[in-house]
Structures are given as C-alpha cells and as structure tokens.
Amino acid sequence: MTGRATTRPTPAEERLFSRKYAAATFSFAAVMFLTGFAALAVVPMLPVAARDLDGVPLYPLVAGCFVAASLFGGVLGGDWADRAGAGRPLAAGVVLAVVTLVVSATSTSIWQLAVGRFLDGVAAGMIAVAINTAIAHAYPDRLRAKALALMSTCWIIPSLTGPPLAGLVAAWWSWRVVFFGLAALTVIPSLVVVVMLRSPSWQAPSKPASDAVENRTPRPALMVAAAVSVGAALGQYAVSGWDLRHLLCGAAGLALLVVFVPRLLPPGTWRAARGLPAAVLLRGLTSGAYFTLEAFVPLLLTTARRVPPVQTGLAFTGAAIAWAGSSWLQGRLQGRVSRHGLVTAGALVMGAAVAVAAVGTLPALPALTAAGAMVLAAVGMGMAAPSLTLLSLTHSPSGRQGYASSAMQTSQNLGQMAVMGVASAVFNLFLGFGSAELPGYAAAFGLLLVPSVLAASLAVRARST
C-alpha cells in the first residue's frame, strides 16, 4: 500500500533521551537545574540581606513581590509563546534572571532588593510557562508526563546543595557573593537556550484557520496582568504595618485584584467548569494549601517547638526528594490511573499531611511530628501538580498551550497569596486574643483542610475525555 509513507516510531525512538528528543531534553533539564539552584539558594539569603540593608520591616514585601511579579511574567511568557514559540520567551526569561541577580547583589537599599526580587519573579514566571509550553510542542502526549517528572527531578540536587552552600558562602564572605556567583552560573542556561532557538522543537505549531476561529480564547491584556501584579505587591506591602498608609495600600491592592483577576483566568474558573477552568482552579487550591503548609511548619518548628535550624532544613530536603519521587511515580502510572484520579489522590494525601501538622502542635508529641507533614504534603503535590499540568494542556485549544500554562501559573500564585493571607489572619487572630502560639498554628493548619478537600472533590471535573 503506497499510501503509508511513514512508519510508527519504535519504542527506542520514543524515549526522552533518544536522538530525536535528546537536545530538547538536555536543554530543558539544564534550565530547570540551574534556575532551581538559584531559586533555592537565594531564599535563605533574603533575611540576611534585609537585615544588612536595615529593611527588616519591609521583608514581607521583598519575600512576596516575587510571587506577585511571576503573575505578570507568566501571562507575558504564555502570550509570547503562543505567538512566536517557546524559545524566545524562555531565552528572555533566563537572561533577565541573570540581570536581576546582579541588581540584587548590588543593592544599596531594601527597595533595590525588592526591585531585584520583583524582576526575578517576572523572569521565573516566563521560564515556568515557556518550559511547559515547550514540552507540549516538543514531545508527543505519551512522553509529556515523563518530561514533567524529569523537570521535578532536576530540583533534587539543588534542594540538597543550594541552601547549605549559600549559607557557607555567606558565612565566609557575604550574601552579595552568593548573588554574584548565581548570576555567573545562570549564564550557562542562557547560552544553551540561545543555541537551541533554531530547533523546530521550540516553535509553536501552525494551526488551521478553522481552529483559530473555533477555538479562539481571548488573550489577556498584559496591562491587566501588570495591574494584578501591582495589586498583589500592594497587598504584600500592606501587611508590613498597620498605619493609614498601609491600610490604604491594602485597600487599593484588593480593589485591583477584584477587578482584574477574573480577566486572567478562563471563563468559569470560579465555578469549576469542566475542562480547563476546573484544572486552573484546582492548581490554585492545591498550591495554596501546600505552600502555606510549607511556610507555617518551619515557623512552628523554629518559634514554638524550638527545633534546631539544621533539622528544619532537612525537612525541606526531604520534601523536595518526596516531591520528585512522587512526580516520577505518576509518570510511570500513565495509562494505568486516570489523571484526575491522581489529582484526587494527591489532594487527599495533602489533607492527611495537614492533619499531621495540626497534631504536631500538641506539646505531648515529638516536635518533629509536624516536620513529617512537609514530606507527606510533597508526596501529594508530586502526584497532583504534574497531572494538573497535563490536564490543562489536554484541554487547551489548539495552539494555545501558552495561554493554558499562563492561566495555571496565575492560579498557582493567586492560590498561594489567598490561602496564605487567610491562614495568617486566623493565626494572628488567635495571637490577638492572647492565646498561646500552638492553638493559633493548629487553627491555621485546620483551615488548610478546606482547599485540600475541595480539590479532591472537584478533581473529576478536570478529567480528560
């Protein structure tokens, strides 16, 4: 039969590191490894830098503006990737990451450090969305889950070596040397990405005119994304004080978020409409629960349970390894367990982790009980996060994977800020009434059961057909 001009690829040709996909796989892995190393090494240095710059009261702004800016970076990168392919926004994001590290390293005030972190958030948002979009373009569906699992695995070594190495460098020299050194390391993925720009793997696939008409999804205006980022940054600044100026900034930030956030998410997100809207909402719920737990457990261990910092650091390392291992496992389960089923299981595991953290506030139990919650929650996120990414790519219109990825990134960041804000309010409410710290932590952990249970119950609405 002469009509069969091509043959189906053999299994040897369908591996991530086979000749056809090796260049793209190595490039993605290099970018994720070095940007992950930079991200994990920078975070422990921020309190030291804020102290040296006499800006401790503004530390919430420095820590939070990264997440706020990544909202804008995600939308910018997704829109750019849909129009020109993933290579250019990824290259721009990695190059910008180098520049921001230099800006932070040369900071003479806390405000310059905040600017550096804001720009770094823009870069991180662009990189995350561009990587997901590039994976959608470069690999067939049967390899995407393994590619995403590999991206998670690339964070294992940075999680083990980044924070302690940064601490040693800061102790021997200065936190500025950490930033300068990371800038030098990040130049490497910048060069790799520029070389890869000519590869067809980076290009957005052409789509028929009929798809462009039928599946057209409104592109969010970049100005809308900028307004959301500014609103989130104002909210982060507002929590650094309680005077009139801070209250006005908080009110302005809330107004911006209420008006502009719905324009960045797919229609039907808030009611968990089937398909992409449900996947986007689930990303916000799971990310909000996980990252709030990750923030409060170390605080509990350090302030209320008096656990040595080294042991708290090991909890972070264990969580990173657990996330990578769980992500690898979900890639191996492709075809055996439904994607929405893995999301349900992951959310339930996170709910169990929240219960462990709440129990860990009891004085009669060992202090490190709560540390186990971080590892258990990472197992749940390792199952849920890649599965949600794959579901979003499955539900995205033809040629609009960048839009879906940016919506997921936006929902993740909003979920972190919203759940963290509510949990912080509950915690501070207990402290305001003169209660001991432990009941406040228990109440904050108990609140996290809400997004975990919601995610588990709504996961079926994101299933692929």
C-alpha positions as CSV (number, residue, x, y, z in Angstrom):
1,M,0.0,0.0,0.0
2,T,1.8,3.1,-1.2
3,G,-0.4,5.5,0.9
4,R,1.6,4.5,4.0
5,A,4.6,6.8,3.6
6,T,5.6,6.9,7.2
7,T,6.0,4.3,10.0
8,R,5.2,4.5,13.6
9,P,8.2,5.4,15.8
10,T,9.7,2.4,17.6
11,P,9.9,2.4,21.4
12,A,13.6,3.2,21.2
13,E,12.8,6.4,19.3
14,E,10.2,7.4,21.9
15,R,12.5,7.9,24.9
16,L,13.3,11.3,26.3
17,F,17.0,10.9,25.6
18,S,16.6,9.3,22.2
19,R,18.3,11.1,19.3
20,K,15.1,12.8,18.3
21,Y,14.4,14.4,21.7
22,A,17.8,14.5,23.4
23,A,18.7,18.1,22.5
24,A,15.4,19.4,23.8
25,T,15.5,17.2,26.9
26,F,19.1,18.3,27.9
27,S,18.2,21.9,27.3
28,F,15.1,21.8,29.5
29,A,16.9,19.9,32.2
30,A,19.8,22.4,32.2
31,V,17.5,25.4,32.5
32,M,15.5,23.8,35.4
33,F,18.6,22.6,37.2
34,L,20.4,25.9,37.3
35,T,17.3,28.1,37.8
36,G,16.2,25.8,40.6
37,F,19.7,26.0,42.2
38,A,19.5,29.8,42.0
39,A,16.0,29.9,43.5
40,L,16.7,27.6,46.4
41,A,20.0,29.3,47.2
42,V,18.6,32.9,47.2
43,V,15.7,32.4,49.6
44,P,17.8,31.7,52.7
45,M,19.8,34.8,51.9
46,L,16.9,37.3,51.8
47,P,16.6,37.7,55.6
48,V,20.3,38.3,55.9
49,A,20.2,40.9,53.1
50,A,17.2,42.6,54.6
51,R,18.9,42.8,58.0
52,D,22.1,44.3,56.5
53,L,20.1,46.8,54.5
54,D,18.1,47.9,57.6
55,G,14.9,46.8,55.9
56,V,13.5,44.1,58.2
57,P,10.1,45.7,58.5
58,L,9.8,45.6,54.7
59,Y,10.8,41.9,54.5
60,P,7.2,40.8,53.6
61,L,7.4,43.0,50.6
62,V,10.7,41.5,49.5
63,A,9.5,38.0,50.0
64,G,6.1,38.5,48.4
65,C,6.8,40.6,45.4
66,F,8.5,37.6,43.7
67,V,5.2,35.8,43.6
68,A,3.3,38.9,42.6
69,A,5.6,39.6,39.7
70,S,5.5,36.0,38.5
71,L,1.8,36.6,37.7
72,F,2.9,39.1,35.1
73,G,5.8,37.0,33.9
74,G,3.5,34.0,33.4
75,V,1.0,35.9,31.2
76,L,3.7,37.6,29.3
77,G,5.5,34.4,28.6
78,G,2.4,32.5,27.7
79,D,1.2,35.1,25.2
80,W,4.7,35.4,23.7
81,A,5.0,31.6,23.4
82,D,1.7,31.3,21.6
83,R,2.7,33.9,19.1
84,A,6.4,33.0,18.5
85,G,7.1,29.7,20.1
86,A,8.6,28.9,23.5
87,G,12.2,29.6,22.7
88,R,12.2,33.4,22.7
89,P,10.3,33.9,26.0
90,L,12.4,31.2,27.7
91,A,15.7,32.9,26.5
92,A,14.4,36.3,27.6
93,G,13.4,34.9,31.0
94,V,16.8,33.3,31.6
95,V,18.7,36.3,30.6
96,L,16.5,38.5,32.8
97,A,17.2,36.2,35.7
98,V,20.9,36.9,35.3
99,V,20.3,40.7,35.3
100,T,18.0,40.5,38.4
101,L,20.7,38.6,40.4
102,V,23.1,41.4,39.6
103,V,20.6,44.0,40.6
104,S,20.0,42.3,44.0
105,A,23.8,41.7,44.5
106,T,24.5,45.4,44.2
107,S,21.6,46.6,46.4
108,T,22.3,49.7,48.5
109,S,18.7,49.8,50.0
110,I,15.9,47.4,50.7
111,W,13.9,49.0,47.9
112,Q,16.6,48.0,45.3
113,L,16.5,44.5,46.7
114,A,12.7,44.5,46.3
115,V,13.1,45.6,42.7
116,G,15.5,42.8,42.1
117,R,13.1,40.2,43.5
118,F,10.2,41.7,41.5
119,L,12.2,41.4,38.2
120,D,13.3,37.9,39.3
121,G,9.6,37.0,39.7
122,V,8.9,38.2,36.1
123,A,11.7,36.0,34.8
124,A,10.6,33.0,36.8
125,G,7.0,33.3,35.5
126,M,8.2,33.5,31.9
127,I,10.6,30.5,32.4
128,A,7.9,28.3,34.0
129,V,5.3,28.9,31.4
130,A,7.8,28.7,28.5
131,I,9.1,25.3,29.7
132,N,5.6,23.8,30.0
133,T,4.7,25.2,26.5
134,A,7.9,23.9,25.0
135,I,7.2,20.4,26.5
136,A,3.8,20.5,24.8
137,H,5.4,21.3,21.5
138,A,8.5,19.1,21.7
139,Y,7.1,15.8,22.9
140,P,4.1,13.5,22.0
141,D,1.5,13.0,24.6
142,R,2.9,9.7,25.9
143,L,6.2,11.4,26.8
144,R,5.0,14.6,28.4
145,A,4.3,13.1,31.8
146,K,7.9,11.7,31.9
147,A,9.3,15.1,30.8
148,L,7.5,16.9,33.6
149,A,8.7,14.3,36.1
150,L,12.2,14.9,34.9
151,M,11.8,18.6,35.4
152,S,10.8,17.9,39.0
153,T,13.8,15.6,39.4
154,C,16.1,18.4,38.3
155,W,15.3,20.1,41.6
156,I,16.7,17.3,43.8
157,I,20.4,18.2,43.8
158,P,19.7,22.0,44.1
159,S,17.5,21.3,47.1
160,L,20.3,19.3,48.7
161,T,23.2,21.6,47.9
162,G,21.8,25.1,47.3
163,P,20.8,26.3,50.8
164,P,23.8,24.9,52.7
165,L,26.3,26.1,50.0
166,A,24.7,29.6,50.1
167,G,24.9,29.6,53.9
168,L,28.6,28.7,53.8
169,V,29.4,31.4,51.2
170,A,27.6,34.0,53.2
171,A,29.4,33.0,56.3
172,W,32.8,33.1,54.7
173,W,32.3,36.1,52.5
174,S,28.9,37.9,52.0
175,W,25.4,37.4,50.8
176,R,26.3,39.6,47.9
177,V,28.9,36.9,46.7
178,V,26.0,34.4,46.7
179,F,24.0,36.6,44.2
180,F,27.0,37.3,42.1
181,G,28.0,33.6,41.9
182,L,24.5,32.6,41.0
183,A,24.4,35.2,38.2
184,A,27.6,33.7,36.8
185,L,26.1,30.1,36.9
186,T,22.9,31.2,35.3
187,V,24.7,32.5,32.2
188,I,25.2,28.8,31.2
189,P,21.5,28.0,30.6
190,S,21.1,31.4,28.8
191,L,23.7,30.3,26.3
192,V,22.2,26.9,25.9
193,V,18.7,28.3,25.2
194,V,20.0,30.8,22.6
195,V,21.7,28.0,20.8
196,M,18.5,25.9,20.8
197,L,16.4,28.7,19.4
198,R,16.7,27.4,15.8
199,S,15.4,24.0,16.7
200,P,11.9,23.1,15.4
201,S,11.1,21.8,18.9
202,W,10.9,25.4,20.2
203,Q,8.5,26.6,17.5
204,A,4.7,27.0,18.0
205,P,2.9,24.5,15.8
206,S,0.9,26.0,13.0
207,K,-2.9,25.6,13.3
208,P,-5.6,25.5,10.7
209,A,-7.6,28.7,10.2
210,S,-10.8,26.8,11.3
211,D,-9.1,26.1,14.7
212,A,-8.1,29.8,15.0
213,V,-11.8,30.8,14.7
214,E,-13.5,28.0,16.6
215,N,-11.1,27.7,19.5
216,R,-10.2,31.3,19.9
217,T,-9.7,32.2,23.5
218,P,-9.4,35.9,24.5
219,R,-5.8,36.8,25.1
220,P,-5.4,38.6,28.4
221,A,-4.0,42.1,28.1
222,L,-0.6,42.5,29.5
223,M,-1.8,45.6,31.3
224,V,-4.3,43.5,33.1
225,A,-1.6,41.2,34.3
226,A,0.5,44.2,35.3
227,A,-2.4,45.5,37.3
228,V,-2.8,42.2,39.1
229,S,0.9,42.1,39.9
230,V,0.8,45.6,41.3
231,G,-2.3,44.8,43.4
232,A,-0.6,41.7,44.8
233,A,2.6,43.7,45.6
234,L,0.5,46.4,47.4
235,G,-1.1,43.7,49.5
236,Q,2.3,42.3,50.5
237,Y,3.4,45.8,51.5
238,A,0.2,46.4,53.5
239,V,1.0,43.5,55.9
240,S,4.2,45.2,57.0
241,G,2.4,47.8,59.1
242,W,-1.0,48.9,60.4
243,D,-1.0,52.7,59.9
244,L,-3.2,54.6,57.4
245,R,-0.7,54.3,54.6
246,H,-0.6,50.6,54.8
247,L,-4.3,50.2,55.1
248,L,-4.8,52.4,52.0
249,C,-2.3,50.3,50.1
250,G,-4.1,47.2,51.2
251,A,-7.5,48.5,50.0
252,A,-6.0,49.6,46.7
253,G,-4.4,46.2,46.2
254,L,-7.6,44.4,47.0
255,A,-9.6,46.6,44.5
256,L,-7.1,45.8,41.7
257,L,-7.3,42.1,42.4
258,V,-11.1,42.0,42.5
259,V,-11.4,43.9,39.2
260,F,-8.6,42.4,37.1
261,V,-8.0,38.8,38.3
262,P,-11.1,37.4,36.5
263,R,-9.7,38.6,33.2
264,L,-6.6,36.4,33.5
265,L,-8.4,33.2,34.1
266,P,-10.6,31.1,31.8
267,P,-14.3,31.8,32.0
268,G,-15.9,29.5,34.5
269,T,-12.9,29.1,36.7
270,W,-14.6,30.1,40.0
271,R,-17.4,27.7,39.4
272,A,-15.0,24.9,38.4
273,A,-16.5,24.5,34.9
274,R,-15.4,21.2,33.3
275,G,-12.1,21.1,31.5
276,L,-9.5,23.8,31.6
277,P,-11.3,26.1,34.1
278,A,-11.5,23.3,36.7
279,A,-7.9,22.4,36.2
280,V,-6.9,26.0,36.7
281,L,-9.0,26.3,39.9
282,L,-7.5,23.0,41.2
283,R,-4.0,24.3,40.7
284,G,-4.8,27.3,42.9
285,L,-6.4,25.2,45.6
286,T,-3.6,22.6,45.8
287,S,-0.8,25.2,45.6
288,G,-2.4,27.4,48.2
289,A,-2.6,24.5,50.7
290,Y,0.8,23.2,50.0
291,F,2.9,26.4,50.1
292,T,1.0,27.7,53.1
293,L,1.8,24.5,54.9
294,E,5.4,24.8,53.8
295,A,5.6,28.3,55.2
296,F,3.9,27.7,58.6
297,V,5.5,24.4,59.6
298,P,9.1,25.8,59.7
299,L,7.8,28.8,61.6
300,L,6.1,26.4,64.1
301,L,9.3,24.4,64.4
302,T,11.5,27.4,64.9
303,T,9.4,29.6,67.2
304,A,7.1,27.3,69.2
305,R,8.9,23.9,69.2
306,R,12.5,25.2,69.3
307,V,13.7,22.7,66.7
308,P,17.4,23.4,65.5
309,P,17.6,25.0,62.1
310,V,19.6,22.1,60.7
311,Q,16.7,19.7,61.4
312,T,14.2,22.2,59.8
313,G,16.4,22.4,56.8
314,L,16.4,18.6,56.5
315,A,12.6,18.7,56.4
316,F,12.9,20.9,53.2
317,T,15.3,18.5,51.7
318,G,13.0,15.5,52.5
319,A,10.1,17.4,51.0
320,A,12.0,18.1,47.8
321,I,13.0,14.4,47.4
322,A,9.5,13.3,48.1
323,W,8.0,15.6,45.5
324,A,10.5,14.4,42.9
325,G,9.9,10.8,43.7
326,S,6.1,11.1,43.6
327,S,6.3,13.0,40.4
328,W,8.4,10.2,38.9
329,L,5.8,7.7,40.1
330,Q,2.9,9.5,38.5
331,G,4.8,9.5,35.2
332,R,5.2,5.7,35.4
333,L,1.5,5.3,36.2
334,Q,0.4,6.9,32.9
335,G,-2.3,4.7,31.3
336,R,-3.0,2.8,34.4
337,V,-4.6,5.5,36.6
338,S,-6.6,8.4,35.3
339,R,-5.1,11.9,35.5
340,H,-8.0,13.3,37.6
341,G,-7.7,10.2,39.8
342,L,-4.1,11.1,40.6
343,V,-5.2,14.7,41.4
344,T,-7.8,13.3,43.8
345,A,-5.3,11.0,45.5
346,G,-2.7,13.8,45.7
347,A,-5.2,16.2,47.3
348,L,-6.3,13.5,49.9
349,V,-2.6,12.9,50.8
350,M,-2.2,16.6,51.3
351,G,-5.3,16.6,53.6
352,A,-3.6,13.9,55.6
353,A,-0.5,16.0,55.8
354,V,-2.5,18.9,57.1
355,A,-3.9,16.7,59.8
356,V,-0.4,15.5,60.8
357,A,0.8,19.2,61.0
358,A,-2.2,20.0,63.3
359,V,-1.5,17.0,65.5
360,G,2.2,18.1,65.6
361,T,1.2,21.2,67.6
362,L,0.3,19.1,70.6
363,P,3.1,19.5,73.2
364,A,2.9,15.9,74.2
365,L,4.1,14.7,70.8
366,P,7.7,15.0,69.5
367,A,8.4,18.3,67.9
368,L,9.4,16.8,64.6
369,T,6.0,15.3,64.1
370,A,5.0,18.4,62.2
371,A,8.1,18.1,60.0
372,G,6.8,14.9,58.6
373,A,3.8,16.8,57.3
374,M,6.0,18.7,54.8
375,V,7.3,15.4,53.4
376,L,3.8,13.9,53.2
377,A,2.4,17.0,51.6
378,A,5.2,16.9,49.0
379,V,4.1,13.4,48.0
380,G,0.6,14.7,47.3
381,M,1.8,17.6,45.3
382,G,4.2,15.4,43.3
383,M,1.1,13.5,42.2
384,A,-1.2,16.4,41.7
385,A,0.9,19.2,40.1
386,P,2.2,17.3,37.0
387,S,-1.2,15.7,36.5
388,L,-2.9,19.1,36.5
389,T,-0.4,20.5,34.1
390,L,-1.1,17.6,31.7
391,L,-4.8,18.0,32.0
392,S,-4.5,21.8,31.3
393,L,-2.5,21.0,28.1
394,T,-5.1,18.4,27.1
395,H,-7.9,20.9,27.5
396,S,-6.2,23.9,25.9
397,P,-7.3,25.0,22.4
398,S,-5.0,24.2,19.5
399,G,-2.0,26.4,19.5
400,R,-3.0,28.0,22.9
401,Q,-0.9,25.9,25.3
402,G,0.9,29.1,26.3
403,Y,-2.4,30.6,27.4
404,A,-3.3,27.5,29.4
405,S,0.2,27.4,31.1
406,S,0.0,31.1,32.0
407,A,-3.5,30.6,33.5
408,M,-2.2,27.7,35.6
409,Q,0.8,29.9,36.7
410,T,-1.6,32.7,37.6
411,S,-3.9,30.5,39.6
412,Q,-0.9,28.9,41.4
413,N,0.3,32.3,42.5
414,L,-3.1,33.6,43.5
415,G,-3.8,30.5,45.4
416,Q,-0.6,30.9,47.4
417,M,-1.3,34.5,48.2
418,A,-5.0,34.0,49.1
419,V,-4.7,30.9,51.2
420,M,-1.6,32.2,53.0
421,G,-3.4,35.5,53.7
422,V,-6.4,33.8,55.2
423,A,-4.3,31.4,57.3
424,S,-2.1,34.3,58.5
425,A,-5.3,36.2,59.5
426,V,-6.5,33.2,61.5
427,F,-3.2,32.8,63.2
428,N,-2.9,36.5,64.1
429,L,-6.5,36.5,65.4
430,F,-5.6,33.8,68.0
431,L,-2.5,35.8,69.0
432,G,-4.5,39.0,69.2
433,F,-6.8,37.4,71.8
434,G,-3.8,36.5,73.9
435,S,-3.8,32.8,73.1
436,A,-0.7,30.7,73.1
437,E,1.1,30.2,69.7
438,L,0.3,26.5,69.4
439,P,-3.5,26.9,69.2
440,G,-3.0,29.5,66.5
441,Y,-0.9,27.1,64.5
442,A,-3.4,24.4,64.9
443,A,-6.2,26.7,63.7
444,A,-4.2,27.7,60.6
445,F,-3.4,24.1,59.7
446,G,-7.1,23.2,60.2
447,L,-8.1,25.9,57.7
448,L,-5.9,24.2,55.1
449,L,-8.3,21.2,55.1
450,V,-10.8,23.3,53.1
451,P,-8.8,23.7,49.9
452,S,-7.5,20.1,50.2
453,V,-11.0,18.6,50.4
454,L,-12.3,20.9,47.7
455,A,-9.5,19.9,45.4
456,A,-10.2,16.2,46.0
457,S,-14.0,16.6,45.4
458,L,-13.7,18.7,42.3
459,A,-10.9,16.8,40.5
460,V,-13.4,14.8,38.5
461,R,-14.5,18.0,36.7
462,A,-11.0,18.3,35.2
463,R,-10.8,14.8,33.7
464,S,-9.9,14.4,30.0
465,T,-12.4,12.8,27.7
